[in-house]
Amino acid sequence: MRPPVLDPLFAPVSTLPGIGPKIAKLVSALVGSQPDRDATVADLLFHLPHSLIDRRHRPGIAYSENGDIVTLDVIVGRHMAPPGSSRAPYRISAHDDTGEITFVFFHPRRDWLEKTFPEGARRIVSGKVEWFHDRPQMVHPDYALAPEEAAEMPAVEPVYPLTAGLASKTLQKAVRAAVGRIPRLPEWLNDAYLHQTGWPDFAEALKTVHAPTERQDLDPDSPYLRRLAYDELLASQLALAMVRAHMRTLGGIARRPTGDLQRAVISALPFQLTDSQVGAIEEINEDLARPVRMLRLLQGDVGAGKTVVALAALAQVIETGAQGALMAPTEILARQHYASLAPLCDKAGIRLALMTGKDTQKERRARQAQIDAGEIDLVVGTHALFQGTVTFRNLGLVVVDEQHRFGVHQRLALSEKGQGVDVLVMTATPIPRTLVLTCFGDMDVSRLTGKPAGRKPIATVSVSLDRLEEIISRVGAAIAEGQKVYWVCPLVEESEKIDLAAVEDRHRVLEQVFRQKVSLVHGRMTAAEKDAAMGDFKSGTTRVLVATTVIEVGVDVPDATIIVIEHAERFGLAQLHQLRGRVGRSDKTSSCVLLYKGPLGETAGARLNIMRETNDGFLIAEEDLKLRGGGEILGTRQSGTPGFRIARAEDHADLMEVARDDARLILETDPDLTSPRGTALRCLLYLFGRDAAIRLLRAG
């Protein structure tokens, strides 16, 4: 189905010069859009440079500033090889009309140096100049060429993100070859918009970004990057709109029960619903009553009570004789959901089951037989289970917890599990409006803004790591009073490069100081080990849990009142807010201690200030978008917008709205994408990996 014009861009990267099987694996890991397949030429083309090196700067030796990358026209002087087995560097002197410089090499091949730098010869040398004891030197120059070879050195060199074992020159050579394969593509933007923006066509934009001539070419606001960002956003919005249209055409089932089961669930609660919970339940009930499939995002701040709203929705569907499923991203969370739902389901008469990867084949078969027979109303498990072989007798509603691991492809897969299945997606990560548009443009949105009655704000303080012993002493006093404490560390084992306290070392130290057992949870433990540690902490067998960020989402220990986050300056705002939300889940006063290592950079300082000033996750999400970019907010990447390789929420928010409106207009006028522009748009969807939406056209 892919348009043949795109074939050169979907060839594997191993077809490019200099990319053998070993390098292809490195390149695929770096640029591949899908981890289970080799990267394509298109993947490489969407791996954009983050900066450039301008080798046109030729100030002369004496006028080269410390730290500058310069190109020098020099006469090679004396070679100064280190004596015998000495580990001293190999040095070569050189000069021009303005002064002298030393080229420095560690562990070089002497024959290569003598060939590259013949004494008395003229050489064009480019690299970073460093002044040492008032003398300039250049360690391992990037280029050293004879004058007749100087044209081989790029005047302006793009700088790409790299991975260990992949040389920048290898990647640059492959990218140049990839750029040469960009075909002439049909234009998918309408003429009026292209004229209004003054943007180049897609191919020119991509070629310019890979061969920039000025720094401005790589600016997010440059016409080249804005064109590419818009194309990516349009592909996304078009795919989302097509998914929504498809789910609408499949038709839903109007579910209009008496509401008795939902009322039974609500009356079984040990607390009153907040106004926003009541409002969200009403919105969901209205969706379910329509003969159209529900596709709704339930956004709630940490501890806002999303699970209760989800159970109320499930009860409404179960009362009509259908079944429900709740999908969690991890086994820990699936078990936790099961434990918190069990007493409520028991009181309301809902038959609940848990399915996990730990179930034996015999247990799975028995559970599946019960589901097929309609003896189970609600199944809780992980995403992986539901994407596999699990079948339902009459699946009516799927609740997906933690949306960012659940994309358009998975939403489509769910529609095959039953007739007119409604979908409710929950997130504990407050998401700014621009990101809601980007990732959930196909969904209606409900927001939970309040917190259950009796919850108190969490007191947040930031403390220098210089006062670590004082904090440990205070934690000791707190656990002596019967309090429970989380202690979060950012790494699993010591890294030589980053001076961070490893979680295992911190665990050992705290056990020694407190003279009692301390629980430990990190990502490299087995599920059974994590469950046992969490169980000890929850039951009170241990009073302290040392953990990495595996406890970030959903872990629920209501009587935990203190969380210490070590090296808080290393975390993003959204992650800090998620971690803080592990406490403050009861009517007891709770505290969050942000331990930081100074001096703080401007961004890290701003983050800690925001954390001290507010507990409002939606406000924090907006601030985080300004400080870090969208990737941090949805927890998928350190920066950039999740699911996107070019568009960035913080730079291209205005284009998101335009792309969404354009996508709607396109489908109104050309729902099957059969017009000439529609054919071009099919190319766009394939290019940006949104071709699942094209399969819907064939299915529809």
Disulfide bonds with the S-S distance in Angstrom:
none
